[in-house]
Amino acid sequence: MQEKPQQYNRIEEQEEEGLFEHYQLLVDPGQSSLRIDKYLVNRVDNASRNRIQMAAEAGSILVNGKAVKANYKVKPGDNIQIVMDYPRREIEIIPEDIPLDIVYEDDDLIVINKPPGLVVHPGHGNYTGTLVNALAYYFKGMPFFNSQDPRPGLVHRIDKDTSGLMVVAKTELAKNKLALQFFKKTSKRSYQALIWGALKESSGTITGNIGRSPKNRQVFMVFPEGDYGKHAVTHYKIIEELGYVNLVECRLETGRTHQIRVHMKYLGHPIFSDSTYGGDQILRGTTFTKYRQFVTNCFKILPRQALHAKMLGFVHPTTGKEMVFESGLPDDIQAAIEKWKNYIANRNH
């Protein structure tokens, strides 16, 4: 009689990336000795044996907390955890010739500097003109590329109107190994943001569970108590004080959807020009008409949240060497900062 596949427990999606799933299974007490790739193929949704073997090779399958190879024999009571990318969807990604700002490239990966306004992957009304469409064009002809992969090479993402650095894998093994780093939070990411108001401390840490707002599913909020939302930690420090706004560096310890934007609003200092979280209102300063016009002009220069993914660090999936990349602030944020500097200089004379 064929054994009924054991139900697995699908843990939370991979951070804000939402690109990987974390499965957890407990092996039945009566389970006979069996290779783990054979054991898992009937227990994980739409997972081929090859896909499971690639995950094992990347160190993404853990048994009792330790990485195992595909030929590991499962034993009763084993606790299995897996990080795998989502199964392919039955859609076709149309390659589009959209320019990519490539900072670094080798046989395993590319690092790109994403401009503001570029959606990372199709969905929610953006089915063309995305980074994924651009990657599909760039990867065309490469063995790794599959037109039915909705996220070719992606291991993390940043918001449409956030600019900055992203790493994209060019092989299945690199994708799994990089994904594991983001999942385990060993990758390094820091952002720079222009925020409303002067912070009381020059540096600090914001901790608070982040989840979708019960009133608006497109918006996230902090739930300081209880079990709702996902644990989130952001470290910040002031880089430059600019009167009614501050330039800050934010380092992610976790990576939840809209994390920095939500945490800064929770702290009472929304990101400048962030329309989703109230930063597109004049939140600090005087009531003078001249000042209000000045801020309105800043919003026109910077019509999106002033948030930039400035630094990205990870261990190379093949060489094992640590790689760190930095990206200068884009022109729109830099222009807004210069306007605030000039405003302060003129105000002080």
DOTORTOR-60669 format. One record per residue (C-alpha): residue number from 1; x, y, z. Coordinates in Angstrom, 1 decimal, padded with zeros to 4 digits, always signed. Each point is the difference from the previous one (the first is absolute). Last residue first. Layout:
<nodes>
(NUM,(X,Y,Z))
...
</nodes>
This chain:
<nodes>
(349,(+022.5,+084.3,+007.6))
(348,(-001.1,-003.3,+001.6))
(347,(-003.1,-000.3,-002.2))
(346,(+002.2,+000.3,-003.1))
(345,(+002.3,-002.9,+001.0))
(344,(-003.0,-002.1,+001.2))
(343,(-001.8,+000.5,-003.3))
(342,(+003.1,-000.7,-002.0))
(341,(+000.6,-003.3,+001.8))
(340,(-003.7,-000.9,-000.5))
(339,(+000.3,+000.6,-003.7))
(338,(+003.2,-002.1,-000.2))
(337,(-001.7,-002.9,+001.8))
(336,(-002.9,+000.2,-002.6))
(335,(+002.5,-000.1,-002.9))
(334,(+001.8,-003.0,+001.5))
(333,(-003.3,-001.9,+000.4))
(332,(-000.8,+000.7,-003.7))
(331,(+003.5,-000.6,-001.3))
(330,(+000.4,-003.5,+001.5))
(329,(+002.0,-000.5,+003.2))
(328,(+003.3,-001.9,-000.7))
(327,(+000.0,-003.8,-000.2))
(326,(+002.1,-002.3,+002.1))
(325,(+001.0,-003.7,-000.5))
(324,(+001.4,-002.5,+002.4))
(323,(+001.2,-003.5,-000.9))
(322,(+001.1,-002.6,+002.5))
(321,(+001.9,-002.9,-001.6))
(320,(-001.4,-003.5,-000.1))
(319,(+001.1,-000.4,-003.6))
(318,(-003.2,-001.6,-001.3))
(317,(-003.0,+001.6,+001.8))
(316,(+001.8,+003.3,+000.6))
(315,(-000.6,+001.0,+003.7))
(314,(-002.3,+003.0,+000.3))
(313,(+000.1,+003.8,+000.3))
(312,(-002.3,+002.7,-001.3))
(311,(+000.3,+003.7,+000.8))
(310,(-002.0,+003.1,-001.2))
(309,(-003.6,-001.3,-000.3))
(308,(-001.5,+003.5,-000.4))
(307,(-003.0,+001.5,+001.7))
(306,(-001.4,+003.5,-000.6))
(305,(-003.6,-001.1,-000.7))
(304,(-001.2,+001.1,-003.4))
(303,(-000.6,+003.4,-001.8))
(302,(+003.5,+001.4,+000.8))
(301,(+000.4,+003.2,-002.0))
(300,(-003.7,+000.8,+000.3))
(299,(+000.0,-000.9,+003.7))
(298,(+002.9,+002.4,+000.5))
(297,(-002.0,+002.8,-001.8))
(296,(-002.9,-000.7,+002.4))
(295,(+002.4,+000.4,+002.9))
(294,(+001.2,+003.4,-001.3))
(293,(-003.6,+001.1,-000.6))
(292,(-000.9,-000.8,+003.6))
(291,(+003.1,+001.9,+001.2))
(290,(-001.0,+003.1,-002.0))
(289,(-003.6,-000.2,+001.2))
(288,(+001.2,+000.1,+003.6))
(287,(-001.6,-002.7,+002.2))
(286,(+003.4,-001.1,+001.4))
(285,(+001.7,-003.4,+000.1))
(284,(-000.9,-003.6,+000.4))
(283,(-002.6,-002.4,-001.5))
(282,(-000.6,+001.6,-003.4))
(281,(-001.8,-002.9,-001.6))
(280,(+001.5,-002.5,-002.5))
(279,(+001.4,-002.1,+002.9))
(278,(-003.4,-001.3,+000.9))
(277,(+000.7,-003.8,-000.3))
(276,(-001.1,-000.7,-003.5))
(275,(+001.0,+003.4,-001.4))
(274,(+003.7,-000.3,+001.1))
(273,(+001.3,+003.5,-000.9))
(272,(+002.4,+000.0,+002.9))
(271,(+000.1,-003.2,+002.0))
(270,(-002.2,+000.1,+003.0))
(269,(+001.4,+001.1,+003.4))
(268,(-002.4,-000.9,+002.8))
(267,(+001.8,-003.2,+001.0))
(266,(-002.9,-002.0,-001.5))
(265,(+000.4,+001.9,-003.2))
(264,(+003.7,-000.9,+000.0))
(263,(-000.8,-003.6,+000.7))
(262,(-002.5,-000.2,-002.9))
(261,(+002.3,+001.6,-002.6))
(260,(+003.0,-002.1,+001.2))
(259,(-002.0,-003.2,-000.1))
(258,(-002.0,+000.5,-003.2))
(257,(-000.4,-003.8,-000.3))
(256,(+002.2,-001.7,+002.7))
(255,(+003.7,-000.4,-000.2))
(254,(+001.6,-000.8,+003.4))
(253,(+003.2,+001.5,+001.5))
(252,(-000.3,+002.8,-002.5))
(251,(+002.4,+002.9,+000.3))
(250,(-001.3,+003.5,-000.4))
(249,(+002.2,+003.1,-000.7))
(248,(-001.6,+003.3,+000.7))
(247,(-000.3,+003.4,-001.8))
(246,(-002.0,+002.3,+002.3))
(245,(-002.9,+002.4,-000.8))
(244,(-001.2,+003.2,+001.7))
(243,(+003.5,+001.4,+000.2))
(242,(+002.3,-002.1,-002.1))
(241,(+001.8,-002.3,+002.5))
(240,(+002.4,-002.4,-001.7))
(239,(+000.9,-003.6,+000.4))
(238,(-002.3,-000.9,+002.8))
(237,(+000.0,-003.6,+001.1))
(236,(-002.5,-002.8,-000.4))
(235,(-000.5,-003.7,+000.9))
(234,(-003.2,-001.8,-001.2))
(233,(-001.5,-003.1,+001.6))
(232,(-003.1,-001.9,-001.1))
(231,(-001.9,-002.9,+001.4))
(230,(-003.0,-000.9,-002.2))
(229,(-003.6,+001.1,+000.5))
(228,(-002.5,-000.9,+002.7))
(227,(+001.3,-001.9,+003.0))
(226,(-000.7,+002.6,+002.7))
(225,(+001.5,+003.5,+000.6))
(224,(+001.7,+002.7,-002.1))
(223,(-002.1,-000.6,-003.1))
(222,(+001.7,+002.2,-002.6))
(221,(-001.8,+000.8,-003.2))
(220,(-000.2,-001.1,-003.7))
(219,(-002.0,+001.5,-002.8))
(218,(-001.5,-001.7,-003.0))
(217,(-002.4,-002.1,+002.1))
(216,(-001.7,+003.2,+001.3))
(215,(-002.2,-000.1,+003.2))
(214,(+001.6,-003.1,+001.5))
(213,(+003.4,+001.5,-000.6))
(212,(+002.4,-002.7,-001.3))
(211,(+002.7,-001.1,+002.5))
(210,(+003.2,+001.2,+001.6))
(209,(+001.1,-001.0,+003.5))
(208,(+001.9,+002.7,+001.8))
(207,(+003.6,+000.8,+000.7))
(206,(+001.7,+003.3,-000.9))
(205,(+003.7,+000.3,+000.9))
(204,(+002.0,+003.2,+000.7))
(203,(+002.4,+002.6,-001.1))
(202,(+000.5,+003.8,+000.4))
(201,(-002.9,+000.0,+002.5))
(200,(-002.9,+002.5,+000.1))
(199,(-000.5,-000.2,-003.7))
(198,(-000.6,+003.3,-001.8))
(197,(-003.0,+000.0,-002.3))
(196,(-001.2,-001.5,-003.3))
(195,(+002.3,-002.6,-001.5))
(194,(+002.4,-000.2,-002.9))
(193,(+001.1,-003.6,-000.4))
(192,(+003.2,-001.9,-000.5))
(191,(-000.1,-003.8,-000.1))
(190,(+002.2,-002.8,+001.3))
(189,(+000.0,-003.6,-000.9))
(188,(+002.2,-002.9,+001.1))
(187,(-000.7,-003.6,-000.8))
(186,(+000.1,-002.4,+003.0))
(185,(-003.7,+000.3,+000.7))
(184,(-000.5,-003.7,-000.1))
(183,(-002.6,+000.4,-002.8))
(182,(+002.1,+002.5,-001.9))
(181,(+003.0,-002.3,+000.2))
(180,(-002.2,-003.0,-001.0))
(179,(-001.2,+001.9,-003.1))
(178,(+003.6,+000.6,-001.0))
(177,(+000.8,-003.7,+000.1))
(176,(-003.2,-001.0,-001.8))
(175,(+000.3,+002.5,-002.8))
(174,(+003.7,-000.7,-000.4))
(173,(-000.8,-003.7,-000.5))
(172,(-002.8,+000.7,-002.5))
(171,(+002.4,+002.2,-002.0))
(170,(+000.0,+003.7,-001.0))
(169,(-001.0,+001.5,+003.4))
(168,(-001.1,+003.6,+000.4))
(167,(+001.4,+002.4,+002.6))
(166,(-001.8,+003.2,+000.7))
(165,(+001.3,+003.5,+000.7))
(164,(-001.9,+003.3,+000.0))
(163,(-003.2,+001.9,-000.5))
(162,(-003.2,-000.2,+001.9))
(161,(-003.1,+001.0,-002.0))
(160,(-000.9,-003.5,-001.1))
(159,(+000.9,-001.6,+003.3))
(158,(+003.1,-002.2,+000.4))
(157,(+000.4,-003.7,-000.8))
(156,(+001.8,-003.1,+001.1))
(155,(+001.3,-003.3,-001.6))
(154,(-000.9,+000.7,-003.6))
(153,(+001.7,-002.1,-002.6))
(152,(-003.0,-000.2,-002.3))
(151,(-003.1,+000.9,+001.9))
(150,(-003.1,-001.2,-001.8))
(149,(+001.8,-003.0,-001.5))
(148,(-002.0,-000.9,-003.0))
(147,(+002.5,+001.5,-002.4))
(146,(+002.7,-002.2,+001.4))
(145,(+003.6,+001.5,+000.1))
(144,(+002.7,-002.1,+001.6))
(143,(+001.5,-001.2,-003.3))
(142,(+000.5,+003.6,-001.1))
(141,(-001.5,+000.8,-003.4))
(140,(-002.1,+002.9,+001.4))
(139,(+001.4,+001.1,+003.3))
(138,(+000.0,+003.7,-000.9))
(137,(-003.5,-000.1,-001.5))
(136,(-001.4,-002.0,+003.0))
(135,(+001.9,+002.4,+002.3))
(134,(-001.8,+003.0,-001.5))
(133,(-003.4,-001.7,+000.3))
(132,(+000.9,-000.9,+003.6))
(131,(+000.9,+003.6,+000.7))
(130,(-003.5,+001.0,-001.1))
(129,(-001.3,+001.7,-003.1))
(128,(-002.8,-002.5,-000.5))
(127,(-002.6,-001.6,+002.3))
(126,(-000.3,+002.9,+002.5))
(125,(-003.7,-000.1,+001.0))
(124,(+000.5,-001.6,+003.4))
(123,(+002.6,-002.5,-001.4))
(122,(+003.2,-000.2,-001.9))
(121,(+003.4,+000.2,+001.7))
(120,(+002.4,+002.7,+001.2))
(119,(-002.0,+003.1,-000.8))
(118,(+002.2,+002.8,-001.3))
(117,(-001.0,+003.5,+001.3))
(116,(+003.3,+000.7,+001.7))
(115,(+003.1,-001.4,-001.8))
(114,(+001.4,-003.4,+000.9))
(113,(+003.8,-000.2,+000.3))
(112,(+000.8,-003.5,-001.1))
(111,(+002.2,-002.8,+001.3))
(110,(+000.4,-003.0,-002.3))
(109,(+000.5,-003.6,+000.9))
(108,(+001.7,-003.3,-000.6))
(107,(+002.2,+000.4,-003.2))
(106,(+001.1,+003.6,+001.0))
(105,(-001.7,+003.4,+000.2))
(104,(+000.4,+003.2,+001.9))
(103,(-001.7,+003.5,+000.1))
(102,(-002.5,-000.7,-002.8))
(101,(-002.4,+002.9,-000.7))
(100,(-002.5,-001.9,-002.1))
(99,(-001.7,+001.5,-003.1))
(98,(-003.4,-001.4,-000.9))
(97,(-000.1,-002.2,-003.1))
(96,(-003.1,-002.0,+000.9))
(95,(-000.2,-003.8,+000.4))
(94,(-003.6,-001.2,+000.4))
(93,(-000.4,-002.1,+003.1))
(92,(-002.3,-003.0,-000.7))
(91,(-002.5,-001.2,+002.6))
(90,(-000.6,-003.5,+001.3))
(89,(+001.8,+000.6,+003.2))
(88,(+003.3,-001.6,+001.0))
(87,(+000.3,-001.3,+003.5))
(86,(+001.0,+002.6,+002.7))
(85,(+003.6,+000.0,+001.0))
(84,(+001.1,-002.4,+002.7))
(83,(+001.1,+000.2,+003.7))
(82,(-000.5,-003.4,+001.7))
(81,(-000.2,-001.1,+003.6))
(80,(-000.1,-003.7,+001.1))
(79,(-000.4,-001.2,+003.6))
(78,(+000.9,-003.7,+000.1))
(77,(-002.3,-002.0,+002.4))
(76,(+000.2,-003.2,-002.0))
(75,(+003.2,-000.1,-002.2))
(74,(+000.6,+001.6,-003.4))
(73,(+002.9,-001.3,-002.1))
(72,(+002.3,+002.8,-001.3))
(71,(+000.6,-000.5,-003.8))
(70,(-001.1,+003.5,-000.8))
(69,(+002.6,+001.6,+002.2))
(68,(-000.6,+001.3,+003.5))
(67,(+000.2,+003.4,+001.8))
(66,(-000.2,-000.2,+003.8))
(65,(-002.8,+001.3,+002.2))
(64,(-001.7,-003.4,+000.7))
(63,(+000.0,-000.6,-003.7))
(62,(+000.6,+003.1,-002.2))
(61,(-000.6,+000.4,-003.7))
(60,(+001.3,+003.2,-001.5))
(59,(+003.6,-001.0,-000.1))
(58,(+000.3,+001.0,-003.6))
(57,(+000.4,-003.6,-001.1))
(56,(-003.1,-000.9,+002.0))
(55,(-002.0,+002.7,-001.9))
(54,(+001.3,-001.3,-003.3))
(53,(-001.0,-003.6,+001.0))
(52,(-003.5,+001.3,+000.8))
(51,(-000.3,+001.6,-003.4))
(50,(+001.2,-003.1,-001.7))
(49,(-002.5,-002.1,+001.9))
(48,(-002.8,+002.2,-001.3))
(47,(-002.0,+002.2,+002.5))
(46,(-003.6,+000.8,-000.9))
(45,(-001.1,+000.2,+003.6))
(44,(+002.4,-001.6,+002.5))
(43,(-000.8,-003.5,+001.4))
(42,(+000.2,-002.3,-003.0))
(41,(+003.6,+001.1,-001.0))
(40,(+001.0,+000.3,+003.6))
(39,(+000.7,-003.7,+000.8))
(38,(+001.7,-000.7,-003.3))
(37,(+002.4,+003.0,+000.6))
(36,(+000.4,-001.1,+003.6))
(35,(+001.2,-003.5,-000.9))
(34,(-002.1,-002.6,+001.9))
(33,(+000.3,-002.0,+003.2))
(32,(-003.5,-001.1,+001.1))
(31,(-002.5,+002.4,+001.6))
(30,(-001.9,-001.4,+003.0))
(29,(+000.6,+003.0,+002.3))
(28,(-001.0,+002.5,-002.7))
(27,(+002.6,+002.5,-001.1))
(26,(-000.8,+003.6,+001.1))
(25,(-000.2,+002.5,-002.8))
(24,(+000.8,+003.7,-000.3))
(23,(-000.3,+002.0,-003.2))
(22,(+001.4,+003.5,-000.5))
(21,(-001.1,+001.7,-003.1))
(20,(+001.9,+002.3,-002.3))
(19,(-000.7,+003.1,-002.1))
(18,(-002.0,+002.0,+002.6))
(17,(+002.9,+002.4,+000.1))
(16,(-001.4,+001.7,+003.0))
(15,(+001.3,-002.8,+002.2))
(14,(-000.1,-003.5,-001.6))
(13,(-003.6,-001.1,+000.4))
(12,(-001.1,-001.2,+003.4))
(11,(+000.0,-003.8,+000.7))
(10,(-001.7,-002.6,-002.1))
(9,(-000.7,-002.9,+002.3))
(8,(+000.0,-003.3,-001.9))
(7,(-002.7,-002.6,-000.2))
(6,(+001.3,-003.5,-000.3))
(5,(-000.5,-001.7,-003.3))
(4,(-002.3,-003.0,+000.2))
(3,(+002.0,-003.2,-000.2))
(2,(-000.9,-002.2,-003.0))
(1,(-001.4,-003.4,+001.0))
</nodes>
